[in-house]
Amino acid sequence: MNVVRRSGYAVLPLHGGKAPRWLVRRMIKLSREIAAIIIDEFGREEFLRRISEPHWFQALGCVLGYDWHSSGVTTVLTGVLKTAIEPEDFGIAVCGGKGKTSLRTPDEIVEVGEKFNLSTAKIHELQYASRMSAKVDNTAIQAGYPLYHHAFFICENGKWVVVQQGMSMADRTARRYHWLCEKIESYVVEPHTAIVGNARREKALDMTAKESEGCRKVSVDLAKEKPKKIMNLIKSVRPAYQRSLLEWIPKAKAEKEYAINFLYMPLNLNWEALRKAYEIQPRNYEELLGIRGVGPATIRGLALISELIYGEPPSWKDPVKYSFAYGGKDGVPYPVNRKAMDESIRILEEAVKAAKIGDKEKMRSLRSLRRFLS
């Protein structure tokens, strides 16, 4: 009889600090050559498809020498690609980045659009895609991972990919979201190619799930009502005389352990945004979500009213798919996806061999790949 022993577990931590300059310089050089080979062999759109595939994206970070299990692979790799992939040479550009840099994404899209001779309408469409992808992952999906990184890849023909990441300060884990334009039928109905992380929440609000369709419709209907009616509905759900158990829980403990509580009705909704929604009369959930000022509390409040009063619950199932890598050798969190891993290794190994770079960088990169084969 074979005995399977659990040898350990993996934690994918948030790493502080910055990648050393000597490593970043080499990552830029190598990634430029790999991108050039792939684009030359398979085309720009295929390169975007691979960026949108989390296993391939992670494998690329490993080949370039970065930690396989770190949340920093997202921010460092997209930053490296932004420097390495020059729009004039590659026909692809990377906008946005980490923290405040992400706020410049709309302006950078305009700059790139003008370089690629895209129409004004197309540039506005790309800006909308950038804003809505961020709005969905920050607001329509609520698992405790506010975004801090947003990278927007644009091809010269207007195709695009988003790679963005959120951080949970409660347990210091990260979650990455991948979007590919050609796979999207709706911004608000399961639009991702992948949502990856290492922590699954017992309860998470997912207004993009197909199971949330009824709740989305009720939320839109509610938004069309006068804010006074919504206020009265909230009062009926949470009477003023009813006290909360959280009052007897120490504040620090409550903030850490009850950051995401699926029975929690927000104390304050953005009433100005709801007044704007009443004036606009949104036709669907995408229009409601797109209204400026409609944030997590408002979306959550409307969803809870929909469930508790009108009997249309949202999905409370966490949409994350384990994990940042290919699985674990002991089947935790799931068995290793050998096919996906082998394909990533094969593609990247061919690209490295074909890249016009120095022998030292080439051998170092191939050794990084071969560690996965042993």
GUTORTOR-153364 format. One line per field, with one value per residue (C-alpha): x, y negated, z; residue number from 1. Coordinates in steps of 0.1 Angstrom, whole numbers. Layout:
REM residues N
east = [X ...]
north = [Y ...]
up = [Z ...]
n = [NUM ...]
***
This chain:
REM residues 374
east = [0 13 13 9 24 19 53 44 25 32 24 25 35 35 72 83 111 122 138 175 187 211 182 158 183 187 150 144 170 158 121 127 143 116 88 105 108 72 58 78 69 32 21 11 -23 -9 16 -14 -32 -3 0 -37 -30 -19 3 23 25 39 63 77 84 102 123 133 146 119 104 78 57 58 30 58 60 29 42 78 70 45 69 97 76 65 101 112 83 86 55 74 93 68 33 24 24 19 1 -4 14 16 0 -1 13 -20 -38 -20 -35 -62 -36 -11 -38 -43 -6 -4 -35 -21 12 -9 -31 -62 -95 -108 -137 -113 -92 -123 -133 -99 -102 -136 -122 -95 -119 -145 -121 -108 -143 -154 -125 -127 -164 -185 -162 -157 -134 -112 -86 -87 -66 -32 -19 -34 -15 -32 -16 -26 -19 -17 -50 -68 -69 -61 -53 -55 -34 -42 -37 -53 -39 -55 -40 -58 -37 -11 -21 -25 -49 -44 -70 -65 -87 -85 -107 -117 -130 -154 -191 -201 -180 -203 -209 -178 -155 -121 -98 -85 -86 -57 -45 -36 -64 -100 -126 -155 -178 -172 -196 -194 -219 -202 -213 -241 -259 -261 -282 -315 -297 -282 -316 -331 -301 -307 -344 -336 -312 -340 -360 -358 -330 -356 -371 -338 -331 -364 -356 -322 -339 -363 -334 -314 -337 -322 -331 -313 -277 -248 -227 -196 -201 -188 -159 -126 -120 -87 -101 -133 -113 -90 -115 -146 -132 -156 -188 -215 -244 -230 -251 -229 -235 -231 -241 -231 -265 -252 -243 -277 -294 -273 -284 -320 -315 -297 -320 -294 -306 -285 -260 -230 -243 -251 -216 -201 -217 -189 -194 -211 -186 -183 -207 -234 -232 -231 -261 -282 -273 -283 -316 -322 -315 -332 -363 -368 -355 -328 -295 -261 -234 -214 -189 -154 -144 -107 -90 -60 -32 -4 16 6 -5 13 32 11 -22 -26 -42 -48 -28 -1 -14 14 1 -1 33 50 36 48 82 84 74 97 126 123 121 151 172 162 167 197 212 245 253 254 219 207 221 209 174 174 186 156 133 150 144 107 116 136]
north = [0 -34 -60 -96 -120 -158 -172 -208 -238 -269 -305 -331 -362 -399 -408 -443 -463 -464 -441 -448 -469 -443 -418 -443 -453 -416 -410 -439 -427 -390 -399 -421 -393 -367 -391 -398 -361 -353 -382 -374 -337 -339 -375 -403 -390 -357 -374 -392 -359 -344 -374 -368 -332 -331 -299 -313 -347 -331 -309 -340 -356 -325 -325 -361 -351 -364 -345 -320 -324 -362 -387 -409 -388 -407 -442 -436 -416 -441 -470 -452 -446 -482 -492 -464 -465 -498 -506 -518 -485 -459 -473 -467 -490 -487 -514 -519 -501 -501 -526 -562 -551 -533 -566 -578 -549 -570 -595 -569 -552 -584 -587 -551 -555 -584 -565 -536 -560 -547 -566 -589 -565 -535 -554 -562 -525 -515 -540 -526 -490 -501 -518 -491 -462 -481 -489 -453 -439 -466 -468 -440 -414 -420 -395 -420 -427 -464 -470 -486 -476 -480 -472 -477 -461 -475 -461 -484 -470 -480 -446 -447 -427 -437 -423 -438 -428 -435 -432 -420 -437 -414 -383 -399 -378 -390 -382 -387 -393 -386 -400 -393 -415 -388 -365 -392 -389 -412 -433 -422 -385 -363 -384 -371 -347 -340 -351 -336 -337 -314 -322 -313 -332 -313 -341 -367 -389 -381 -402 -389 -353 -339 -330 -367 -376 -381 -402 -423 -430 -439 -462 -481 -484 -497 -522 -536 -544 -576 -574 -579 -545 -528 -545 -532 -497 -498 -510 -481 -457 -473 -489 -517 -499 -467 -465 -446 -420 -438 -464 -439 -428 -447 -470 -455 -420 -431 -448 -417 -389 -405 -425 -406 -397 -386 -396 -431 -460 -491 -520 -546 -544 -571 -589 -614 -585 -570 -603 -604 -568 -579 -607 -585 -555 -529 -503 -475 -465 -476 -511 -511 -500 -525 -555 -575 -572 -539 -520 -488 -500 -510 -477 -457 -476 -471 -434 -428 -446 -424 -392 -400 -418 -407 -371 -375 -366 -373 -347 -345 -320 -332 -332 -328 -299 -284 -294 -316 -286 -252 -234 -214 -181 -167 -178 -209 -232 -210 -185 -199 -208 -190 -198 -236 -236 -215 -238 -269 -254 -243 -276 -297 -273 -277 -314 -316 -294 -316 -349 -370 -374 -366 -330 -338 -352 -324 -296 -312 -314 -278 -266 -285 -265 -232 -235 -228 -196 -181]
up = [0 -9 19 9 34 34 33 39 26 6 15 -12 8 0 -2 7 -8 -45 -69 -71 -100 -113 -116 -131 -158 -168 -167 -191 -215 -214 -216 -246 -265 -255 -265 -298 -306 -296 -315 -346 -345 -334 -337 -313 -304 -294 -271 -254 -251 -232 -209 -200 -192 -155 -158 -187 -170 -139 -159 -176 -142 -132 -164 -158 -124 -100 -70 -82 -50 -45 -52 -65 -97 -109 -102 -112 -143 -157 -148 -166 -197 -197 -201 -224 -249 -268 -288 -319 -321 -309 -318 -282 -252 -215 -196 -158 -130 -93 -69 -81 -115 -122 -120 -151 -172 -190 -201 -211 -232 -251 -257 -270 -290 -309 -316 -330 -350 -333 -337 -309 -304 -300 -275 -255 -257 -243 -215 -207 -206 -183 -159 -159 -154 -123 -112 -114 -94 -68 -64 -81 -65 -27 -10 8 -20 -29 -60 -58 -93 -127 -160 -193 -224 -258 -293 -323 -336 -305 -287 -250 -219 -182 -154 -120 -84 -50 -15 17 47 70 62 38 7 -28 -56 -94 -120 -157 -185 -223 -246 -270 -242 -228 -236 -207 -183 -154 -162 -155 -177 -164 -180 -145 -109 -90 -54 -26 -1 -6 14 30 19 -8 -27 -65 -84 -117 -112 -134 -102 -94 -124 -105 -79 -106 -121 -87 -79 -112 -104 -69 -83 -105 -74 -54 -28 0 -8 -6 27 41 29 47 79 77 73 101 127 148 180 170 183 167 183 169 196 221 200 204 175 164 165 146 118 114 116 103 74 50 67 43 67 72 58 51 74 47 11 -14 -16 -41 -64 -59 -67 -99 -107 -102 -127 -152 -149 -158 -183 -170 -142 -163 -165 -128 -119 -143 -125 -107 -70 -70 -49 -28 0 -25 -45 -13 2 -30 -31 5 0 -30 -10 23 10 -26 -23 -51 -35 -50 -52 -20 -35 -38 -75 -69 -86 -68 -73 -85 -98 -112 -81 -54 -57 -28 -44 -23 -32 -63 -83 -106 -140 -159 -193 -187 -170 -197 -224 -207 -203 -239 -253 -231 -235 -273 -269 -247 -270 -300 -282 -293 -259 -242 -233 -196 -194 -217 -195 -163 -178 -190 -156 -141 -164 -157 -120 -127 -145 -117]
n = [1 2 3 4 5 6 7 8 9 10 11 12 13 14 15 16 17 18 19 20 21 22 23 24 25 26 27 28 29 30 31 32 33 34 35 36 37 38 39 40 41 42 43 44 45 46 47 48 49 50 51 52 53 54 55 56 57 58 59 60 61 62 63 64 65 66 67 68 69 70 71 72 73 74 75 76 77 78 79 80 81 82 83 84 85 86 87 88 89 90 91 92 93 94 95 96 97 98 99 100 101 102 103 104 105 106 107 108 109 110 111 112 113 114 115 116 117 118 119 120 121 122 123 124 125 126 127 128 129 130 131 132 133 134 135 136 137 138 139 140 141 142 143 144 145 146 147 148 149 150 151 152 153 154 155 156 157 158 159 160 161 162 163 164 165 166 167 168 169 170 171 172 173 174 175 176 177 178 179 180 181 182 183 184 185 186 187 188 189 190 191 192 193 194 195 196 197 198 199 200 201 202 203 204 205 206 207 208 209 210 211 212 213 214 215 216 217 218 219 220 221 222 223 224 225 226 227 228 229 230 231 232 233 234 235 236 237 238 239 240 241 242 243 244 245 246 247 248 249 250 251 252 253 254 255 256 257 258 259 260 261 262 263 264 265 266 267 268 269 270 271 272 273 274 275 276 277 278 279 280 281 282 283 284 285 286 287 288 289 290 291 292 293 294 295 296 297 298 299 300 301 302 303 304 305 306 307 308 309 310 311 312 313 314 315 316 317 318 319 320 321 322 323 324 325 326 327 328 329 330 331 332 333 334 335 336 337 338 339 340 341 342 343 344 345 346 347 348 349 350 351 352 353 354 355 356 357 358 359 360 361 362 363 364 365 366 367 368 369 370 371 372 373 374]
***
